[in-house]
Amino acid sequence: MIIRRLNTKDADFAAKFSELVAVDSSVDPEITRRAEAIVEDVRKRGDEAVLEYTNRFDHMDAKSMEEFLLTEEDLKKALETLPEDQKQALKTAAQRIRSFHEHEIGQSWSITEKDGTKLGIRYIPLDSVGLYVPGGKAAYPSSVLMNAMPAHVAGVGRIVMVVPTPGGKPNQLVLAAAALAGVKECYTIGGAQAVAAMAYGTKTIPAVDKIVGPGNAYVAAAKRYVFGTVGIDMIAGPSEILVICDGKTNPDWIAMDLFSQAEHDELAQAILLTPDAEFADKVEESIKRQLPNMSRKEIIEASLKNRGAIIVTDSIDEACRVADTIAPEHLELSVEEPEKYADKIHHAGALFLGAYTCEALGDYCAGPNHVLPTSRTARYSSPLGVWDFQKRMSVLQVSKEGAEKLGHVADVLARGEFLTAHSASSMYRVSELEKK
C-alpha cells in the first residue's frame, strides 16, 4: 500500500482519521539544548563565536567575518550574469509577488469627534528585519522572494539576509532573487548562530527587529529562544496539501499535485477528499504509475505512507467540513464551479480554486505568499504579508472639551481599580478646565 484509503462511512473512520491528522508538536530536547547553547555563546562572544560555528558546521576555513559578507553589488552581479531564462522567470515571479503585496499596505487613518478629539492608527514599517534562507540540502530562491518582497513593499529600512553555504559556494539564483527583492546586505552564515547574530547583534552584524524565514530544527529552536528579544514570523511544520475533487479533473494532475508537497519531506502530508470512489481508484493507480519516474520518489513514497490518504466522502459539502477540521496549509478545490464551495472553507493557509490552479503556481509565481500556517495553525493565523513588516501605533489627540468629558469617566473607572494616580492625572485637567 502506497497510500491509505479511508471512507467517512466506515465505522472506524473517526479513529483512523484522528490518527491521520494528529499533529506532532513535540520538540527534541537535545536539539533545543544545543541550539540554545549556541545562541548564548554568540550572545556572549559575538563574531568570534559566529566564525567558529560557521567554520565547523559548514566545513569552511574563514579567517574573519568579512569573508561571509556579500554586498549589494555582489547580489546585483549574480542577477546580471544569470542565464536569461532564469533571469526572466525570477523577474516575472518578483513582479507578480510585489504587485500582490502592494494591495496589502496598511493605510493610516483617523476620525475626528464632534468635540474636536482625534483618534486614529498609524502604520509604520519596521526598522530592520532578518531573512533566514535555507541553504544546506537545497536552495530556495522562491523563499527569498516570498519573505523579502513583502518587507521591501512595507518599506522596511534594512533587510539583511543570511544563507548557509556549505563549502563556501553560494547559490546564484538565491542571490539574484535577493537583488530583485530589495536585499542589500547578505551574510553566508546559517544555523542557530545566524539567528543569534541577527537577534542580539555582533560587531559585524547589527541586530534586527524581526526574523523571518524557514530553517531546520536548530534554526526553529533558536527562533523560539530569541522570540521576545526580536519578533519572529512563525515556526513552520512539514508541508501540507489537501485536494478536494469532484472526479472531473484528470487523475494524473491530482496525483502530481499530491506529489508536489510530498516530495518536500517524509513528514509532509498529502490528502485527497472525493465523493467519487471510482475516481479515487484512478488517482491511486496514477500514483503507482507515476511514482517511479519521480526524482525524489523515495521521499514521496515515505510521505504518502506516513501521512498521506485518499478519503471517500458522501459529498463535496462533507469534504469541505472534513477539510476544515484539518485546516491544511494548501487546499485545492478542484471542482466545477469552485466559487460555489469556496465560502464553505474557513480554515486553510491558501485556497486554490479550480482544476487549473495547481498549488505549485502558488509556490513560485502566482503572487500570493507561499509562507503559510501549517500544523492546523490556519485556524487562527494567516499567510506572511506586508502586515508582518508593519506595526500599528495608536494616535490620540483629546480636545479640551473631550478631556473634561472623558476625565470624569476615567476617574470613576480608575478609582474602581484603586489606581489613584490615574484618577488624579485625569481629574487635574478636569479641575483646571472647570475653573475656567
C-alpha positions as CSV (number, residue, x, y, z in Angstrom):
1,M,0.0,0.0,0.0
2,I,1.5,3.3,-1.1
3,I,-1.3,5.5,0.4
4,R,-4.0,4.6,2.8
5,R,-7.7,4.6,1.9
6,L,-10.4,5.8,4.2
7,N,-14.2,6.2,3.8
8,T,-16.3,8.5,6.0
9,K,-19.0,5.8,6.2
10,D,-16.7,3.3,7.8
11,A,-17.4,2.5,11.5
12,D,-13.8,3.1,12.4
13,F,-13.3,6.3,10.3
14,A,-13.2,8.7,13.3
15,A,-10.4,6.8,15.0
16,K,-8.3,6.3,11.8
17,F,-8.9,10.0,10.8
18,S,-7.7,11.3,14.2
19,E,-4.6,9.2,13.9
20,L,-4.0,10.5,10.3
21,V,-4.3,14.2,11.2
22,A,-2.6,14.1,14.6
23,V,0.0,16.9,14.9
24,D,3.3,16.0,16.5
25,S,4.2,19.2,18.3
26,S,7.0,17.7,20.3
27,V,10.3,19.4,20.4
28,D,13.6,17.4,20.6
29,P,15.0,18.5,23.9
30,E,18.6,17.7,22.9
31,I,18.3,19.9,19.7
32,T,16.8,22.6,21.8
33,R,19.6,22.4,24.4
34,R,22.3,22.6,21.7
35,A,20.7,25.4,19.8
36,E,20.2,27.5,22.9
37,A,23.8,26.9,23.9
38,I,25.0,28.2,20.6
39,V,22.7,31.2,20.8
40,E,24.0,32.1,24.3
41,D,27.6,31.6,23.1
42,V,27.1,34.0,20.2
43,R,25.4,36.5,22.6
44,K,28.5,36.5,24.8
45,R,31.3,36.2,22.2
46,G,29.7,37.7,19.1
47,D,31.7,37.5,15.9
48,E,34.2,35.1,17.3
49,A,31.5,32.5,18.1
50,V,29.7,33.0,14.7
51,L,33.0,32.5,12.9
52,E,33.9,29.4,14.9
53,Y,30.5,27.7,14.5
54,T,30.2,28.5,10.8
55,N,33.6,27.1,10.0
56,R,32.8,24.0,12.0
57,F,29.3,23.3,10.6
58,D,29.7,24.4,7.0
59,H,33.2,23.0,6.5
60,M,34.8,26.3,5.9
61,D,38.1,28.0,6.8
62,A,37.3,31.7,7.1
63,K,39.6,33.9,9.0
64,S,37.3,36.8,9.5
65,M,33.6,37.7,9.3
66,E,34.3,39.9,6.3
67,E,34.7,36.7,4.3
68,F,31.0,36.0,4.9
69,L,29.7,39.4,3.6
70,L,28.1,39.7,0.2
71,T,27.4,43.3,-0.8
72,E,24.6,44.9,-2.8
73,E,27.0,44.8,-5.8
74,D,27.6,41.1,-5.3
75,L,23.8,40.4,-5.4
76,K,23.3,42.6,-8.5
77,K,26.1,40.8,-10.3
78,A,24.5,37.5,-9.6
79,L,21.3,38.8,-11.2
80,E,23.0,40.3,-14.2
81,T,25.0,37.1,-15.0
82,L,22.1,34.7,-14.6
83,P,21.1,32.7,-17.6
84,E,18.4,34.6,-19.5
85,D,15.6,32.1,-18.9
86,Q,16.2,32.0,-15.2
87,K,16.5,35.8,-15.0
88,Q,13.2,36.3,-16.8
89,A,11.4,33.7,-14.7
90,L,12.7,35.4,-11.5
91,K,11.7,38.8,-12.7
92,T,8.2,37.6,-13.6
93,A,7.7,36.0,-10.2
94,A,9.1,39.0,-8.4
95,Q,6.9,41.4,-10.3
96,R,3.7,39.4,-9.5
97,I,4.6,38.9,-5.9
98,R,5.3,42.6,-5.5
99,S,2.1,43.6,-7.2
100,F,0.0,41.3,-5.0
101,H,1.6,42.6,-1.8
102,E,1.2,46.2,-2.7
103,H,-2.5,45.7,-2.1
104,E,-1.8,44.8,1.5
105,I,-0.2,48.0,2.6
106,G,-2.0,49.3,5.7
107,Q,-3.4,52.8,5.4
108,S,-3.1,55.1,8.4
109,W,-6.5,56.6,9.4
110,S,-8.1,59.0,11.9
111,I,-11.5,60.1,13.0
112,T,-12.5,63.5,14.5
113,E,-15.3,63.6,17.0
114,K,-17.7,66.4,17.5
115,D,-15.8,68.0,20.3
116,G,-12.6,68.0,18.2
117,T,-11.0,64.9,19.7
118,K,-8.9,63.0,17.1
119,L,-8.3,59.2,17.3
120,G,-6.5,57.1,14.8
121,I,-3.9,54.5,13.8
122,R,-0.6,55.0,12.1
123,Y,1.1,52.2,10.1
124,I,4.8,52.2,10.4
125,P,7.3,49.9,8.7
126,L,9.8,48.0,10.9
127,D,13.3,49.5,11.0
128,S,15.0,46.2,10.2
129,V,14.3,42.5,9.5
130,G,16.5,39.5,9.1
131,L,15.7,36.9,6.5
132,Y,16.8,33.3,7.1
133,V,17.2,31.3,3.8
134,P,17.9,27.6,4.0
135,G,21.0,26.6,2.1
136,G,22.1,23.2,3.2
137,K,20.4,20.4,1.3
138,A,18.7,22.7,-1.3
139,A,18.4,26.3,-2.4
140,Y,15.2,28.2,-2.4
141,P,15.1,31.4,-4.4
142,S,11.3,31.4,-4.2
143,S,11.5,31.7,-0.4
144,V,13.8,34.7,-0.8
145,L,11.2,36.5,-2.9
146,M,8.3,35.4,-0.7
147,N,10.0,36.6,2.6
148,A,11.9,39.7,1.4
149,M,9.4,41.2,-1.1
150,P,6.6,42.0,1.4
151,A,9.2,43.5,3.7
152,H,10.5,45.6,0.8
153,V,7.0,46.7,-0.1
154,A,6.2,47.5,3.5
155,G,9.2,50.0,3.5
156,V,11.5,48.2,5.9
157,G,14.6,50.3,6.2
158,R,17.1,47.4,6.4
159,I,16.7,43.9,5.1
160,V,19.6,41.6,5.9
161,M,19.7,38.0,4.6
162,V,21.6,35.1,5.9
163,V,22.1,31.9,4.0
164,P,24.4,29.0,4.8
165,T,26.8,28.0,2.1
166,P,28.4,24.7,3.0
167,G,31.8,24.6,1.3
168,G,31.7,28.3,0.6
169,K,29.8,28.4,-2.7
170,P,26.6,30.5,-2.6
171,N,23.7,29.7,-5.0
172,Q,23.4,32.2,-7.8
173,L,19.6,32.0,-8.1
174,V,19.2,32.8,-4.4
175,L,21.5,35.9,-4.6
176,A,19.7,37.1,-7.8
177,A,16.3,36.7,-6.1
178,A,17.7,38.8,-3.1
179,A,18.7,41.6,-5.5
180,L,15.2,41.6,-7.1
181,A,13.6,41.7,-3.6
182,G,15.4,44.7,-2.3
183,V,18.1,43.0,-0.1
184,K,21.3,45.0,0.1
185,E,23.1,43.1,2.8
186,C,23.8,39.3,2.9
187,Y,26.0,37.0,5.0
188,T,26.8,33.4,4.1
189,I,26.2,32.0,7.6
190,G,23.4,29.8,8.8
191,G,22.1,27.7,11.7
192,A,21.4,28.8,15.3
193,Q,24.5,31.1,15.2
194,A,23.0,33.2,12.3
195,V,19.7,33.6,14.2
196,A,21.6,34.6,17.3
197,A,23.7,37.2,15.4
198,M,20.6,38.8,14.0
199,A,18.7,38.8,17.3
200,Y,21.5,40.1,19.6
201,G,23.8,41.8,17.1
202,T,27.6,41.4,16.8
203,K,30.3,43.8,15.8
204,T,29.8,42.9,12.1
205,I,26.0,42.3,12.1
206,P,23.8,44.9,13.8
207,A,20.7,43.4,15.5
208,V,17.4,43.4,13.7
209,D,13.8,43.8,15.0
210,K,12.3,40.7,13.5
211,I,13.5,37.4,12.0
212,V,11.6,35.6,9.3
213,G,12.2,32.5,7.1
214,P,12.2,28.7,7.4
215,G,15.1,26.5,8.6
216,N,16.0,23.2,10.2
217,A,15.2,22.1,13.7
218,Y,18.2,24.0,15.1
219,V,17.0,27.2,13.4
220,A,13.5,26.7,14.7
221,A,14.8,26.1,18.2
222,A,16.9,29.3,18.0
223,K,13.9,31.3,16.8
224,R,11.8,30.1,19.7
225,Y,14.6,31.1,22.1
226,V,15.1,34.6,20.8
227,F,11.4,35.4,20.5
228,G,10.7,38.4,22.7
229,T,14.1,39.9,22.1
230,V,13.0,40.0,18.4
231,G,9.8,39.2,16.6
232,I,9.5,36.1,14.5
233,D,7.1,35.1,11.8
234,M,6.2,31.5,12.7
235,I,7.6,28.1,13.5
236,A,6.7,26.2,10.3
237,G,6.0,22.5,10.3
238,P,6.1,20.0,7.4
239,S,4.4,20.9,4.1
240,E,0.7,20.0,3.7
241,I,-1.7,19.8,0.7
242,L,-5.3,18.8,0.7
243,V,-7.2,18.3,-2.5
244,I,-11.0,18.3,-2.8
245,C,-12.0,16.9,-6.2
246,D,-15.4,16.0,-7.7
247,G,-13.8,13.4,-10.0
248,K,-13.8,15.6,-13.1
249,T,-10.2,16.6,-13.1
250,N,-7.5,14.5,-14.8
251,P,-6.4,11.9,-12.1
252,D,-2.8,12.3,-13.2
253,W,-3.0,16.0,-12.3
254,I,-4.3,15.3,-8.9
255,A,-1.7,12.6,-8.2
256,M,1.1,15.0,-9.2
257,D,-0.4,17.8,-7.1
258,L,-0.2,15.4,-4.1
259,F,3.4,14.6,-5.1
260,S,4.3,18.3,-5.2
261,Q,4.1,18.6,-1.5
262,A,5.0,15.0,-0.6
263,E,8.4,15.5,-2.3
264,H,9.4,18.1,0.3
265,D,9.7,15.9,3.3
266,E,9.0,12.4,4.6
267,L,6.7,14.0,7.1
268,A,4.8,16.2,4.6
269,Q,1.1,15.4,4.3
270,A,-0.9,14.9,1.1
271,I,-4.6,14.1,1.3
272,L,-7.3,13.7,-1.4
273,L,-11.0,14.1,-0.5
274,T,-13.5,13.0,-3.1
275,P,-17.1,11.7,-3.2
276,D,-16.3,9.5,-6.3
277,A,-14.9,6.1,-5.2
278,E,-14.1,5.2,-8.8
279,F,-12.1,8.4,-9.2
280,A,-10.2,7.6,-6.0
281,D,-9.2,4.3,-7.6
282,K,-7.9,6.2,-10.7
283,V,-5.8,8.5,-8.6
284,E,-4.4,5.7,-6.6
285,E,-3.5,3.9,-9.9
286,S,-1.9,7.1,-11.2
287,I,0.2,7.4,-8.0
288,K,1.6,3.9,-8.5
289,R,2.3,4.5,-12.2
290,Q,3.9,7.9,-11.9
291,L,5.9,7.5,-8.7
292,P,8.8,5.5,-10.3
293,N,9.5,8.5,-12.6
294,M,10.0,11.0,-9.8
295,S,13.5,12.2,-8.9
296,R,12.5,12.2,-5.2
297,K,10.4,9.0,-5.3
298,E,11.8,7.7,-2.0
299,I,10.7,10.8,-0.1
300,I,7.3,10.9,-1.8
301,E,6.7,7.3,-1.1
302,A,7.6,7.7,2.6
303,S,5.5,10.8,2.9
304,L,2.4,9.1,1.4
305,K,2.8,6.0,3.5
306,N,3.5,8.0,6.7
307,R,0.8,10.7,6.5
308,G,-1.0,10.5,3.1
309,A,-4.6,9.4,2.5
310,I,-7.3,9.2,-0.1
311,I,-10.7,9.7,1.7
312,V,-14.0,9.0,0.1
313,T,-16.8,11.3,1.3
314,D,-20.6,11.4,0.9
315,S,-20.4,14.7,-1.0
316,I,-18.3,17.8,-1.7
317,D,-20.1,19.5,1.2
318,E,-18.9,16.8,3.6
319,A,-15.4,17.1,2.1
320,C,-15.4,20.8,2.9
321,R,-16.4,20.0,6.5
322,V,-13.7,17.4,6.8
323,A,-11.1,19.8,5.3
324,D,-12.0,22.4,7.9
325,T,-11.1,20.1,10.7
326,I,-7.7,19.5,9.1
327,A,-7.0,23.3,8.4
328,P,-4.3,22.5,5.8
329,E,-1.5,24.7,4.6
330,H,-2.7,24.4,1.0
331,L,-6.2,23.5,-0.1
332,E,-7.0,22.8,-3.8
333,L,-10.8,23.0,-4.6
334,S,-10.6,21.1,-7.9
335,V,-14.3,21.1,-8.7
336,E,-16.6,22.5,-11.3
337,E,-17.9,25.9,-10.0
338,P,-15.4,26.1,-7.2
339,E,-16.9,29.5,-6.2
340,K,-20.0,27.6,-5.0
341,Y,-17.9,25.9,-2.3
342,A,-15.2,28.5,-1.6
343,D,-17.2,30.1,1.3
344,K,-17.6,26.7,3.0
345,I,-13.8,26.6,3.6
346,H,-12.9,28.6,6.7
347,H,-9.5,27.1,7.7
348,A,-6.7,26.9,5.2
349,G,-3.5,28.8,4.6
350,A,-4.2,29.3,1.0
351,L,-7.2,28.3,-1.2
352,F,-6.6,27.3,-4.8
353,L,-9.8,27.4,-6.9
354,G,-10.5,25.3,-10.0
355,A,-8.7,22.5,-11.8
356,Y,-6.1,24.7,-13.4
357,T,-4.9,26.3,-10.2
358,C,-2.3,23.9,-9.0
359,E,-0.5,24.6,-5.7
360,A,2.9,24.7,-7.5
361,L,1.9,28.0,-9.1
362,G,1.3,29.5,-5.7
363,D,4.7,28.2,-4.6
364,Y,6.6,30.2,-7.3
365,C,4.9,32.9,-9.2
366,A,1.1,33.4,-8.9
367,G,1.6,36.3,-6.5
368,P,0.1,35.4,-3.0
369,N,2.7,34.5,-0.4
370,H,3.8,30.8,-0.1
371,V,4.8,31.3,3.6
372,L,1.7,29.7,5.2
373,P,0.5,28.4,8.5
374,T,0.9,24.6,9.0
375,S,0.0,22.0,11.6
376,R,-3.6,23.3,12.0
377,T,-2.5,26.8,12.8
378,A,-4.5,28.1,9.9
379,R,-7.4,28.0,12.4
380,Y,-6.0,31.3,13.8
381,S,-3.1,32.5,11.7
382,S,-2.5,33.9,8.2
383,P,-0.1,33.9,5.3
384,L,3.0,36.0,5.6
385,G,2.3,39.5,4.2
386,V,3.1,43.2,4.4
387,W,1.3,43.4,7.7
388,D,4.1,41.2,9.2
389,F,6.6,44.0,8.4
390,Q,4.5,47.0,9.6
391,K,3.4,47.8,13.1
392,R,0.4,49.9,14.2
393,M,0.6,52.9,16.5
394,S,-2.5,54.3,18.2
395,V,-2.7,58.1,18.0
396,L,-4.9,60.2,20.4
397,Q,-5.4,64.0,20.5
398,V,-8.0,64.9,23.0
399,S,-9.6,68.4,22.9
400,K,-10.3,70.5,26.0
401,E,-14.0,69.6,25.8
402,G,-13.1,65.9,25.3
403,A,-10.7,66.0,28.3
404,E,-13.4,67.3,30.5
405,K,-15.9,64.7,29.4
406,L,-13.6,61.7,29.4
407,G,-11.8,62.8,32.5
408,H,-14.9,62.0,34.6
409,V,-15.2,58.6,33.0
410,A,-11.6,57.8,33.6
411,D,-11.8,59.0,37.2
412,V,-14.7,56.6,38.0
413,L,-13.0,53.6,36.4
414,A,-9.6,54.4,38.0
415,R,-11.0,54.7,41.5
416,G,-12.8,51.4,40.9
417,E,-9.4,49.8,40.2
418,F,-7.8,51.7,43.2
419,L,-5.4,53.4,40.9
420,T,-5.4,56.9,42.5
421,A,-2.7,58.4,40.3
422,H,-4.7,57.5,37.2
423,S,-7.7,59.2,38.8
424,A,-5.7,62.3,39.7
425,S,-4.0,62.5,36.3
426,S,-7.3,62.7,34.5
427,M,-9.0,65.0,37.1
428,Y,-6.2,67.6,37.1
429,R,-7.3,68.5,33.6
430,V,-10.9,68.5,34.5
431,S,-10.4,70.8,37.5
432,E,-8.3,73.2,35.5
433,L,-11.0,73.3,32.8
434,E,-13.9,73.7,35.3
435,K,-12.2,76.7,36.9
436,K,-12.5,78.5,33.6
